[in-house]
Amino acid sequence: MSIRIGTSEEGGTFNLQGRALGEILQSSFDVEVLPVEGSSVANARRLHSGELELGFSASNWVGRAMRGEEPFDEPIDIRMVAPANVGPMFFIVRAESDLTEFDDMRGKRVSVNIRESGMYQHVRTIFSILGISFDDFEPVHLSFEEGGIALERGEIDAQWQCPIPNPVMSDIADRFDVRVLEYGDGQLEKIIKEAGFYRRATLKKGAFRGLKTDTQQVGVLNVITTHARVEEEVVREIVSNMLQGAELLSEAVPLYQGLNLLFEELKITGSTAFEPDGVPLHPGARSAYQSAGLLK
């Protein structure tokens, strides 16, 4: 059987993870890994239309997709398969910039990624919680690569970045000196409290050139989703391959490091660990986790 996996733009977080997952699944399926602009939202829509069997997504989108809430025009019969990672998201500035905290972006030109992307919606959610209106700064809609070029040229003041490691961020940091913006007092705690799909995530010192200290940022649980129509045995085989290949995935793409710990959360909190915003596990995934002793 053929499996089509929707990811993100070339070189993005989901694209790297999707390629590694594709390698793991090739022993059981004919796999096609597809770069998708707009990632989370676009992947859910393509699951709905039957263009994909698997789609990577940030967990904050899956509930909206299931209920047919904006930006989705109708409910999607989306189902959970597995976690992918918890990734820190962050803003970068040039090292010589006078911006140090989130509130310093008021009145500045800020790249917030393309309008159709899930990463752009994270900015809208986070800024809304912090009381920062899009009228308080000048949003610029550029891809991660385009935004890096604009930041290097001084055409923008800050750029929103997806979780690392990814080649676009590594290339930016290698070309010119950058810093990461910090949250002000209580801001990170407020975001995590008010948006249940976010977690605290540590951006480690040395993760890319110029990152000189650990910094606490917002992390989102990224997940792998499918559609209810996909056969139970197919999803069961996918999850079984992931469970067996978790170490190989983490070796291939550091974004997967900690995947085994995420799987272990099932033993502690049950299936709700992987059912964000009430989106249920696909029966095939549930069966695989039960066979592995992770779920009762």
C-alpha positions in Angstrom: 0.0 0.0 0.0 1.1 3.6 -0.7 1.3 6.1 2.2 1.5 9.8 1.4 2.8 11.9 4.3 2.1 15.7 4.3 4.9 17.7 6.0 5.9 21.4 5.6 8.0 23.5 3.3 11.3 22.0 2.2 13.8 22.1 5.1 11.1 22.9 7.7 10.6 21.0 10.9 7.9 18.7 9.7 9.6 18.1 6.4 12.7 16.8 8.1 10.7 14.6 10.5 8.5 13.3 7.6 11.5 12.2 5.6 12.9 10.3 8.6 9.5 8.7 9.2 9.3 7.7 5.6 12.5 5.8 5.9 11.2 3.9 8.9 7.9 3.0 7.1 9.5 1.9 3.8 9.8 -1.7 5.1 6.0 -1.9 5.2 4.7 0.6 2.7 5.5 2.5 -0.5 6.0 6.0 1.0 5.8 9.4 -0.6 6.8 12.4 1.6 5.3 15.6 0.4 6.4 19.1 1.2 3.3 21.2 2.0 3.1 25.0 2.3 0.9 25.9 5.2 1.7 22.6 7.0 -0.8 22.0 9.8 -3.8 23.5 8.2 -3.0 22.4 4.7 -2.3 18.8 5.9 -5.7 18.6 7.6 -7.4 19.8 4.5 -5.5 17.2 2.4 -6.4 14.4 4.8 -10.0 15.5 4.3 -9.8 15.5 0.5 -8.1 12.1 0.5 -4.7 13.4 -0.8 -2.8 12.1 2.3 -2.9 9.2 4.7 -0.7 11.0 7.3 -0.2 14.6 8.1 2.1 16.4 10.5 0.4 19.1 12.6 0.8 21.3 15.6 -1.7 20.1 18.2 -3.5 23.5 18.5 -5.0 22.9 15.1 -6.5 19.5 15.3 -9.4 20.4 17.5 -10.4 23.2 15.1 -10.1 20.9 12.2 -12.4 18.3 13.9 -15.0 21.0 14.7 -14.7 22.8 11.4 -13.7 26.1 13.1 -11.8 28.9 11.4 -9.8 28.6 9.2 -11.6 25.3 8.3 -14.8 25.5 6.3 -16.3 22.2 7.5 -15.6 19.6 10.1 -12.8 17.1 9.3 -12.9 13.5 10.5 -9.3 13.8 11.8 -7.8 11.2 14.1 -4.6 11.1 16.2 -1.8 8.7 15.4 1.3 9.6 17.4 3.3 12.5 18.9 6.2 13.9 16.9 8.0 16.2 19.3 7.7 19.2 21.6 9.4 22.0 19.8 10.4 25.5 21.1 9.3 28.4 18.9 11.1 31.7 19.1 11.9 35.1 17.6 15.4 36.0 16.5 17.0 39.4 15.9 20.4 40.6 14.7 22.9 40.4 17.5 23.4 44.2 17.5 19.7 44.9 17.8 18.4 46.9 20.7 15.4 44.5 21.0 15.7 42.1 24.0 12.1 41.2 25.0 8.8 40.5 23.3 7.3 43.9 24.1 10.2 45.5 22.3 8.7 44.4 18.9 6.0 47.0 19.2 6.4 49.5 16.4 8.9 47.2 14.5 8.8 45.2 11.3 8.4 41.6 12.2 8.3 38.5 9.9 5.5 36.3 11.2 5.7 33.6 8.4 3.2 33.2 5.6 -0.5 33.8 6.2 -1.5 30.2 5.5 0.9 28.6 7.9 0.4 27.1 11.3 3.4 29.0 12.6 1.7 32.3 11.7 -1.3 31.3 13.8 1.0 30.6 16.7 2.1 34.2 16.6 -1.6 35.4 16.5 -2.4 33.2 19.5 0.6 34.2 21.6 0.3 37.9 20.9 -3.4 37.8 21.7 -2.7 36.3 25.1 0.0 38.9 25.7 -2.2 41.8 24.6 -0.1 42.7 21.6 -2.3 43.8 18.7 -1.2 43.3 15.1 -1.7 47.1 14.9 1.1 47.5 17.5 3.8 46.4 15.0 4.2 45.9 11.2 3.7 42.2 10.3 5.6 40.9 7.3 4.6 37.6 5.7 7.7 35.8 4.6 8.8 32.1 4.6 11.5 31.2 7.1 14.2 31.4 4.4 12.9 34.7 3.0 12.6 36.1 6.5 16.2 35.2 7.3 17.4 37.0 4.2 15.3 40.1 5.1 16.7 40.1 8.7 20.2 39.8 7.4 19.7 42.8 5.1 18.1 44.9 7.9 14.7 45.0 6.1 12.9 43.6 9.2 13.7 43.8 12.9 12.7 40.3 14.1 11.8 36.9 12.6 9.6 34.1 14.0 11.3 30.8 13.8 10.1 27.2 13.9 11.6 24.5 16.2 15.2 23.6 15.6 17.3 21.8 14.4 16.4 22.8 10.9 18.7 23.8 8.0 17.2 27.2 7.5 17.9 28.4 11.0 21.3 26.8 11.0 22.1 28.7 7.7 20.8 32.0 9.1 23.0 31.6 12.2 26.0 30.7 10.2 25.6 33.7 7.9 25.3 36.4 10.5 25.1 36.9 14.3 21.7 36.5 15.9 20.1 36.5 19.3 16.8 35.1 20.7 14.2 37.4 22.2 13.2 36.6 25.8 9.8 36.8 27.4 9.1 39.5 30.0 8.2 38.8 33.6 5.2 36.4 33.8 4.6 36.3 30.0 5.6 32.7 29.4 3.6 31.5 32.4 0.5 33.4 31.1 0.7 31.8 27.7 1.1 28.3 29.0 -1.8 28.8 31.5 -4.2 30.3 29.0 -3.4 28.0 26.0 -3.5 24.4 27.1 -1.7 23.1 24.0 1.5 24.9 24.8 4.3 23.7 27.1 7.5 25.2 28.5 10.4 24.2 26.2 14.1 24.9 26.7 16.2 26.2 23.8 19.6 24.8 24.7 22.8 26.8 24.7 24.8 26.1 21.5 21.8 24.7 19.6 23.0 27.1 16.9 25.8 29.6 16.5 25.2 32.6 18.7 22.9 31.0 21.3 25.1 31.5 24.3 22.7 30.6 27.1 19.7 28.3 27.7 16.4 30.2 27.1 12.9 29.3 28.1 10.4 29.5 25.2 6.9 28.4 24.2 6.8 24.8 23.0 4.0 23.1 21.1 3.2 19.4 21.0 3.5 18.5 17.3 1.6 15.4 16.2 1.0 13.0 13.4 -2.6 12.7 12.3 -4.7 10.7 9.9 -8.3 10.4 8.7 -11.0 8.1 10.2 -11.3 6.5 6.7 -7.7 5.1 6.8 -7.8 1.4 7.5 -7.2 0.3 11.1 -4.5 -2.2 10.2 -2.6 0.4 8.2 -2.5 2.8 11.1 -1.6 0.0 13.5 1.4 -0.9 11.4 2.5 2.7 11.2 2.4 3.1 14.9 4.1 -0.2 15.5 6.9 0.8 13.2 7.3 4.1 15.0 7.4 2.4 18.4 10.1 0.0 17.2 12.0 2.6 15.4 11.9 5.5 17.9 15.7 5.3 18.6 16.4 5.3 14.9 14.2 8.3 14.3 16.0 10.2 17.1 19.4 9.4 15.6 18.2 10.5 12.1 16.6 13.7 13.2 17.4 15.2 16.6 13.8 16.7 16.6 12.7 13.2 17.5 14.8 13.0 20.7 12.6 12.4 23.6 10.0 10.5 21.5 10.2 7.5 23.8 9.5 9.7 26.8 6.4 11.1 25.0 5.2 7.5 24.3 5.7 6.7 28.0 3.2 9.5 28.9 0.4 7.1 27.8 1.2 5.0 30.9 0.8 8.0 33.2 -2.2 9.9 31.8 -3.8 7.4 29.4 -5.0 8.1 25.9 -5.7 11.8 26.7 -1.9 12.4 26.4 -2.3 12.1 22.7 -5.8 13.4 22.3 -5.4 17.2 22.2 -8.6 19.2 22.3 -10.7 16.0 22.3 -9.5 14.6 19.0 -9.6 10.8 19.5 -6.9 8.3 18.7 -7.4 6.3 15.5 -8.5 2.7 16.5 -5.4 1.4 14.8 -3.2 3.6 16.9 -5.0 2.6 20.1 -4.5 -1.0 19.2 -0.8 -0.6 18.6 -0.3 1.2 21.9 -2.3 -1.5 23.8 -0.2 -4.3 22.2 3.0 -2.4 23.3 1.7 -2.2 26.9 1.4 1.5 26.8 -2.4 1.6 27.1 -4.8 -0.7 28.9 
